[in-house]
């Protein structure tokens, strides 16, 4: 389930939209496989109805665990935009946390040996106004996430410096006007103008 674009502010763009690593689903998947194999084996070899019923019950519980875990996986996301970091979770009861990039003081990540092999790990964020680090667990490629957050923080600092120096980003109408000038000078084609104009209008 991707982050709704209607929740983005003007000029805000999604850089990363991540769910937990697939390893998050591994325990219930393993439980389903083991209980299924055990149920079939007992039904065919042992032929004890009571034991078979017990194993079927275990199988159903494993499937239920997998379904619940899957919906937790789908409903949990870490979204990085060029303005903020957003963590959302919850199936029925929703919770969310937003951290503006200019409030982030430190970013680190940790991986155990096995997590390094499968490309999973935890990202730790230290932000202004918080007494301790916030831990976002079981994320894919945490090193890449750390680097991308730093890159977006630097971009936010550059935009702030531009505003402080009296420069500002062009509004969408101004960007369309500039594109029209480029089209009139023959630098871009009509098709390129129409495509870019459509992209800009989608952000309104």
N, C-alpha and C positions, 0 to 999 in steps of 0.2 A: 504494500500500500504506500504509494509515493506521497510526498509532502504536498498538500493542496497549494496550488499557485495563488489562490485567492488570499492566502494568509501572508503573502509576501508584500513588503512595502515597496513604494515607488523606487525604481532603480536597483532593487535587490534581486540577486540571482542565486540560484542553488548551485553549489559547487560539489558537494557530496551529499548523497541521500542513502544511508546505510542501515541495514538490519544486522542483528547479531550474526556472528560466524555460523556456518552450517553445523559446527560441532555442538552448538546449543541444542540441536535436535538429535544428536547421536545416542544419548542414553535411552530415551523412549523407543527409538527405532531398534536398538539392540534388544530391548526388553520384548518388543513385539516379535522379532525374529526368533529369539530363544524360546519364548512361550509357544509360538506357532509350531516350531520344530518339535518341541517336547510334547505338545498335544497330539500331533500327528503320529509321532513315534509310539506314544502310549496307546493310542487308539488302535494302531495296527499290530503292535507286538504284545503288549501286556493284556489288552482287552479287559480292563477293569473299569466298568462304567463310573464308579464313584471317583476314581482318580482322574478319569477323563473329564468329568464334570468340573472337578476342582481346577484342572489345567485350562479348561475353556473359560472359567471365571477369571483366572489369572490373565489369559489372553485378552479378554474383554477389558479388564482393568488397564492392561498395557496399551491397548488401542485408545482408550479414553485418555490416558496420560499423554500419548502422542498427539491427539487432537488438541488437547488443552495447551500443550507445549507449542504446537504449531501456531495456534492463534496468538499466543504470547509473542512468538517470533515475529509474526506479521505485524502485530500492533506496537512493537518496540522499534524505535528508529532514532538514529543520531543524524541530524541534518546540519550541514555547514553551509552558510551562505556568505556572501561578501560583507555582511554586516554583523552576523551573530551565529551562535551555536545553539541548536535547539534539540532537546532530548524529550521524546514523547513515549509513553508506555501506558498499558492498560487495555483490557478487553471490554469490560463493562464500566468500571470506574477508571476514568482517564486521569493521568497526571502528566505534567509537562514542566520543563525548566528551560529558560532562555538565558544565555550569557552573552551580552554584547562583547564583540571582539576587543574593544578597548578596555574591558574590565578584566581580561585574562592576564594573569601575572606569570604563570608558568604552565608548561605542558610537558608531560613525560609519559612513558609507557613502560609496561613490564610484560615479559613473556617467560614462561617456563620452557624447558627444553622441548617438550612435546609440542607446546603451542608454537614454537619457532618452526617446527617441522610442518605444521598444517597451516601456518600463516594467521594465527589468532593471537589475541592478547587483550590487555586492559589499557585504557587511556585514562590518565589522571590529570585533572584540570584544577589549577589553583586560581581563584578569581578574587577580585576585590569584594570585601564585605562578607567573606566566608572564613570561618575559623579553621577549616580543614579542607583537604583535597576532595574533589568529587571524583568518584571512580565510575567509569563506564566500562562494563565488563564484556568479555567475549566478542570483541569487535574484529572484523577482518583487516589484516594488514595495518596494525596500529602505527607502525613507523611512517607509513604513507599519510595517515591521518594527522599525525603530529606535524609533519613537514607542510602539509596543505594548510593547516591552521596557522602556522607561522607565516606562510606566504600571504594568506588573506589578511593577517594582522598588519604586515608590512604594507599591503595595498591600501588598507584603511588609513594607515598613518600618512601615506602619500596623498590620499584624497583630502585628508584634513589639512595637510600642509598647503595644498593647492588652494583650499578655501581661505585659509589664513592669509595667503598671499594675494587674495583678491580674485583668484581664478575659480571657476565653478564648472560643474558638468552641464552640458547642454540639456535643456528639457527635450522631451520627445518631439513636440512640434518644431523646435529649433533643429533637431537632428534631421527631421524629414525635410525641412527647408534646405539644409546643407546638402542632403542627398539629391534634392531636385536641382540644385546648382551644378553638382557633379554630372548629373544626367544631361543637363543643358549644355555642358562643356564637352560632352562625349566621353567622359572618363569612365562612366558606368553605363550599362545598357538599360533599356526600359525594363527588361525582365529582372535584372539585378535590383533596380530601384523598387519595383513592385514587391519583390520578395523581402527586401529589407524593411520596407514600409509596413508590410503585414506583420513582421516580427515585432516592430516597435509598437504598433497599435495593439497587439496582444497584451502588452505590458501596462496599458492604460486601465 
